[in-house]
Amino acid sequence: MHLDNAAIENALFEYRNSRSQTALTQIISLTQRRALTLIRANHVTRYRTESELMSDINFKLLRAVDKFDPTRGTGFTFLSAVVVNVLRSTVTSSRKIAGRRAELEESMLESTPARHSDDSIAEDLIHRVKSLAKTSLTDPDEIAIQRWFIESFCADGFQSKRHICADAAMRAFGVGSVRARELHDLSVLECRRALYDLKKRTLIHPCRLIGTRCAWMTRYSAILTPAEFTKFVTLMRNLPPYLLFLVTDPDHNNNHRKDRNPPINCKNLELILYGSISAHPLFETEYFSSK
């Protein structure tokens, strides 16, 4: 037998009563063959080596021996469950890492040529954003702020947080906190709308949003086609819902209160999806001719 249940239970009882290091060593020693059997039976070595898996199992045993309860099962089932849990955690974490990045093999290091920095793709995306970005604002100062926001997004690769961008606009242009965040959100929406058609989108079902921060969008799925709802969720993700009110009157310093705004209808959603017909280019044509 690859695990003596009577011996392992005696060692578990002895360790629980006396905290004997000899009993602990015996527990680990008696578990080795059972652990190797489960490793090989489940073919877990495709993810990590046997020595690494055994090291993880032994570490887990040191922390789990105090939890043995003879009323819930035998020593055999207890140690088998500990080993199986370690193997499952190993498989799960390995698959997550594999999906996140591909490991570079050493044999490729000498054959892969060094690649010089190529900014042509980024420049094309920046050109697309600036050529398609439009605004419905009429205040020249606010138009300048919105243009400054998009310039900043393109410069830092859309990495800066919302509050950092808004606070910077407050210091640079003297605009209020609420209005700075409204102009930031309008600018983000314009950029997303300009880049939306660059990739094929998988349809988003409303049920996927339940329990997430985007759950409030599900109420509009009934009046939008699946393609329109997918675009709506993509454009509005992590943006505040009050943007649905703001797009109808972007010049107004919106108070964000629903009782002081007309109800949301198809017009609000269309302005989010396609923008206003009366909107004009945010960047002048002279900018592109100079480029």
PANU-697472 format. One record per residue (C-alpha): residue number from 0; residue in three letters; x negated, y negated, z negated. Coordinates in steps of 0.02 Angstrom, whole numbers, padded with zeros to 5 digits. Each point is the difference from the previous one (the first is absolute). Example, Ala and Ser with C-alpha at 12.3 -4.5 7.8 and 13.67 -1.06 7.14 Angstrom:
// PANU-697472
   seq   type        X        Y        Z
     0    Ala   -00615    00225   -00390
     1    Ser   -00069   -00172    00033
//
This chain:
// PANU-697472
   seq   type        X        Y        Z
     0    Met    00000    00000    00000
     1    His   -00060   -00175    00039
     2    Leu    00078   -00071   -00161
     3    Asp    00018    00090   -00167
     4    Asn    00159   -00076   -00072
     5    Ala   -00027    00067   -00177
     6    Ala   -00178   -00065   -00007
     7    Ile    00046   -00171    00068
     8    Glu    00145   -00019   -00123
     9    Asn   -00112    00048   -00147
    10    Ala   -00126   -00131    00057
    11    Leu    00136   -00131    00018
    12    Phe    00068    00035   -00175
    13    Glu   -00175   -00002   -00074
    14    Tyr   -00042   -00166    00081
    15    Arg    00164   -00078   -00057
    16    Asn   -00028    00055   -00180
    17    Ser   -00187   -00028   -00019
    18    Arg   -00051   -00113    00145
    19    Ser   -00142    00122    00030
    20    Gln   -00115   -00041    00144
    21    Thr   -00032    00185    00022
    22    Ala    00185    00029    00030
    23    Leu    00005   -00145    00123
    24    Thr   -00148    00073    00095
    25    Gln    00087    00169    00004
    26    Ile    00160   -00079    00070
    27    Ile   -00094   -00081    00142
    28    Ser   -00100    00157    00034
    29    Leu    00155    00111    00005
    30    Thr    00088   -00119    00119
    31    Gln   -00137   -00002    00133
    32    Arg    00052    00156    00095
    33    Arg    00185   -00049   -00001
    34    Ala   -00046   -00172    00065
    35    Leu   -00107    00071    00141
    36    Thr    00141    00119    00047
    37    Leu    00125   -00143    00016
    38    Ile   -00124   -00109    00096
    39    Arg   -00034    00134    00129
    40    Ala    00181    00057    00012
    41    Asn    00061   -00176    00037
    42    His   -00146   -00042    00117
    43    Val   -00037   -00163   -00090
    44    Thr   -00184    00005    00047
    45    Arg    00046   -00085    00165
    46    Tyr    00018   -00159   -00102
    47    Arg   -00140    00017   -00129
    48    Thr   -00135    00125   -00045
    49    Glu    00024    00136   -00131
    50    Ser   -00125   -00078   -00118
    51    Glu    00090   -00169    00006
    52    Leu    00169    00082   -00028
    53    Met   -00066    00103   -00146
    54    Ser   -00073   -00157   -00078
    55    Asp    00170   -00086    00010
    56    Ile    00088    00153   -00072
    57    Asn   -00120    00014   -00146
    58    Phe    00020   -00185   -00039
    59    Lys    00189    00019    00004
    60    Leu   -00010    00151   -00115
    61    Leu   -00096   -00099   -00130
    62    Arg    00144   -00124   -00008
    63    Ala    00143    00127    00013
    64    Val   -00043    00138   -00124
    65    Asp    00087   -00092   -00143
    66    Lys    00165    00004    00096
    67    Phe    00018    00189    00001
    68    Asp    00170    00050   -00073
    69    Pro    00026    00188   -00019
    70    Thr    00189   -00023   -00006
    71    Arg    00001   -00063    00179
    72    Gly   -00109    00134    00080
    73    Thr   -00155    00108   -00010
    74    Gly   -00180   -00057    00007
    75    Phe   -00008    00071    00177
    76    Thr    00143   -00109    00064
    77    Phe   -00065   -00153   -00094
    78    Leu   -00175    00007    00074
    79    Ser    00067    00045    00172
    80    Ala    00111   -00155   -00004
    81    Val   -00148   -00109   -00050
    82    Val   -00103    00066    00146
    83    Val    00142   -00017    00126
    84    Asn    00033   -00181   -00053
    85    Val   -00183   -00044    00029
    86    Leu    00003    00081    00172
    87    Arg    00159   -00091    00049
    88    Ser   -00071   -00167   -00055
    89    Thr   -00156    00035    00102
    90    Val    00099    00039    00157
    91    Thr    00111   -00155   -00020
    92    Ser   -00144   -00120   -00027
    93    Ser   -00102    00075    00142
    94    Arg    00144   -00019    00123
    95    Lys    00026   -00180   -00052
    96    Ile   -00183   -00041    00027
    97    Ala   -00002    00092    00167
    98    Gly    00149   -00101    00059
    99    Arg   -00082   -00161   -00053
   100    Arg   -00169    00020    00083
   101    Ala   -00100    00123    00105
   102    Glu   -00162    00063   -00072
   103    Leu   -00155   -00044    00101
   104    Glu   -00109    00151    00034
   105    Glu   -00187   -00019   -00018
   106    Ser   -00027    00071    00175
   107    Met    00091   -00151    00072
   108    Leu   -00110   -00130   -00085
   109    Glu   -00142    00013    00127
   110    Ser    00114    00020    00152
   111    Thr    00121   -00143   -00038
   112    Pro   -00067   -00163    00072
   113    Ala    00011   -00158   -00102
   114    Arg    00147   -00104    00054
   115    His   -00017   -00187    00009
   116    Ser    00136   -00107   -00074
   117    Asp    00140   -00021    00126
   118    Asp    00119   -00142   -00039
   119    Ser    00092    00004    00165
   120    Ile    00151    00094   -00070
   121    Ala    00015   -00118   -00147
   122    Glu   -00013   -00149    00116
   123    Asp    00138    00071    00111
   124    Leu    00114    00022   -00152
   125    Ile   -00037   -00177   -00060
   126    His    00037   -00068    00174
   127    Arg    00164    00097    00005
   128    Val    00054   -00066   -00171
   129    Lys   -00040   -00180    00043
   130    Ser    00078    00007    00172
   131    Leu    00163    00078   -00060
   132    Ala    00020   -00085   -00168
   133    Lys    00144   -00125    00000
   134    Thr    00077   -00115   -00128
   135    Ser    00168   -00080   -00032
   136    Leu   -00072   -00129   -00118
   137    Thr    00009   -00184    00046
   138    Asp   -00108   -00081   -00134
   139    Pro   -00175   -00027    00075
   140    Asp   -00083    00028   -00170
   141    Glu    00089    00166   -00026
   142    Ile   -00040    00055    00177
   143    Ala   -00182   -00037   -00038
   144    Ile    00012    00105   -00159
   145    Gln    00078    00146    00094
   146    Arg   -00135   -00012    00133
   147    Trp   -00131   -00002   -00138
   148    Phe    00077    00156   -00078
   149    Ile   -00011    00098    00163
   150    Glu   -00178   -00060    00031
   151    Ser   -00044    00062   -00175
   152    Phe    00085    00169    00028
   153    Cys   -00099    00027    00159
   154    Ala   -00163   -00052   -00083
   155    Asp    00012    00118   -00149
   156    Gly    00090    00144    00085
   157    Phe    00161   -00022   -00099
   158    Gln   -00090    00051   -00160
   159    Ser    00040   -00148   -00113
   160    Lys    00143    00015   -00124
   161    Arg    00156   -00105    00016
   162    His   -00027   -00101   -00159
   163    Ile   -00181   -00037    00047
   164    Cys    00049   -00067    00172
   165    Ala    00142   -00103   -00072
   166    Asp   -00108   -00074   -00138
   167    Ala   -00133   -00045    00129
   168    Ala    00132   -00089    00105
   169    Met    00058   -00096   -00153
   170    Arg   -00176   -00065   -00030
   171    Ala   -00038   -00035    00183
   172    Phe    00164   -00084    00052
   173    Gly    00081   -00052   -00164
   174    Val    00156    00102    00035
   175    Gly    00107    00068   -00142
   176    Ser   -00014    00177   -00066
   177    Val    00171    00061    00063
   178    Arg   -00019   -00079    00172
   179    Ala   -00177    00068    00019
   180    Arg    00064    00176   -00027
   181    Glu    00145   -00026    00120
   182    Leu   -00117   -00059    00137
   183    His   -00115    00146   -00036
   184    Asp    00142    00125    00020
   185    Leu    00060   -00081    00162
   186    Ser   -00178    00010    00068
   187    Val   -00019    00183   -00047
   188    Leu    00165    00039    00086
   189    Glu   -00059   -00086    00160
   190    Cys   -00162    00100    00002
   191    Arg    00089    00165   -00027
   192    Arg    00126   -00039    00136
   193    Ala   -00141   -00039    00123
   194    Leu   -00090    00165   -00036
   195    Tyr    00150    00115   -00020
   196    Asp    00006    00067    00179
   197    Leu   -00184    00050    00004
   198    Lys    00031    00176   -00066
   199    Lys    00134    00131    00013
   200    Arg    00108    00000   -00156
   201    Thr    00077    00150   -00087
   202    Leu    00182   -00033   -00044
   203    Ile    00027   -00038   -00184
   204    His    00155    00082   -00075
   205    Pro    00087   -00102   -00137
   206    Cys   -00006    00149   -00120
   207    Arg   -00190   -00014   -00004
   208    Leu    00014   -00171   -00081
   209    Ile    00104    00054   -00150
   210    Gly   -00103   -00018   -00158
   211    Thr   -00126   -00116    00081
   212    Arg   -00022   -00189    00000
   213    Cys    00080   -00002    00173
   214    Ala    00163    00079   -00060
   215    Trp    00092   -00166    00018
   216    Met   -00019    00011    00190
   217    Thr    00109    00156    00012
   218    Arg    00159   -00106   -00012
   219    Tyr   -00034   -00068    00175
   220    Ser   -00026    00168    00086
   221    Ala    00185    00011    00045
   222    Ile   -00006   -00154    00111
   223    Leu   -00168    00038    00083
   224    Thr   -00050    00134    00123
   225    Pro   -00133    00123   -00061
   226    Ala   -00133   -00090    00102
   227    Glu    00054   -00170   -00066
   228    Phe    00004    00063   -00179
   229    Thr   -00176    00070    00019
   230    Lys   -00060   -00168    00064
   231    Phe    00091   -00092   -00139
   232    Val   -00081    00107   -00136
   233    Thr   -00172   -00016    00080
   234    Leu    00013   -00189    00014
   235    Met    00072   -00028   -00174
   236    Arg   -00102    00125   -00100
   237    Asn   -00068   -00084   -00158
   238    Leu    00080   -00165    00049
   239    Pro    00134   -00076   -00114
   240    Pro    00185    00021    00048
   241    Tyr    00030   -00189   -00007
   242    Leu   -00087   -00009    00170
   243    Leu    00169    00052    00073
   244    Phe    00070   -00166   -00057
   245    Leu   -00154   -00102    00041
   246    Val   -00009    00049    00185
   247    Thr    00169   -00082    00031
   248    Asp   -00067   -00169   -00058
   249    Pro   -00190    00006   -00019
   250    Asp   -00015   -00189   -00025
   251    His    00110    00007   -00154
   252    Asn   -00088    00021   -00167
   253    Asn    00101    00155   -00039
   254    Asn    00059    00026   -00178
   255    His    00009    00191    00020
   256    Arg    00175    00010   -00077
   257    Lys    00128    00105    00092
   258    Asp    00147   -00100   -00069
   259    Arg   -00067   -00155    00087
   260    Asn   -00032    00086    00167
   261    Pro    00118    00077    00128
   262    Pro    00011    00191   -00003
   263    Ile   -00121    00104    00100
   264    Asn    00066    00046    00172
   265    Cys   -00066    00058    00168
   266    Lys   -00070   -00172    00038
   267    Asn   -00120    00010   -00148
   268    Leu   -00060    00172    00052
   269    Glu   -00024   -00053    00181
   270    Leu   -00107   -00148   -00056
   271    Ile   -00109    00121   -00097
   272    Leu   -00015    00122    00145
   273    Tyr   -00020   -00117    00147
   274    Gly   -00026   -00176   -00066
   275    Ser    00095   -00157    00046
   276    Ile    00037   -00047    00180
   277    Ser   -00041   -00181   -00039
   278    Ala   -00170    00043   -00074
   279    His   -00153   -00073    00086
   280    Pro   -00180    00065    00010
   281    Leu   -00096   -00030   -00159
   282    Phe   -00167   -00022    00088
   283    Glu   -00017   -00123    00142
   284    Thr   -00044    00061    00176
   285    Glu   -00161   -00102   -00007
   286    Tyr   -00065    00121   -00131
   287    Phe    00007    00148    00121
   288    Ser   -00069   -00096    00148
   289    Ser   -00150   -00049   -00105
   290    Lys   -00029    00182   -00043
//
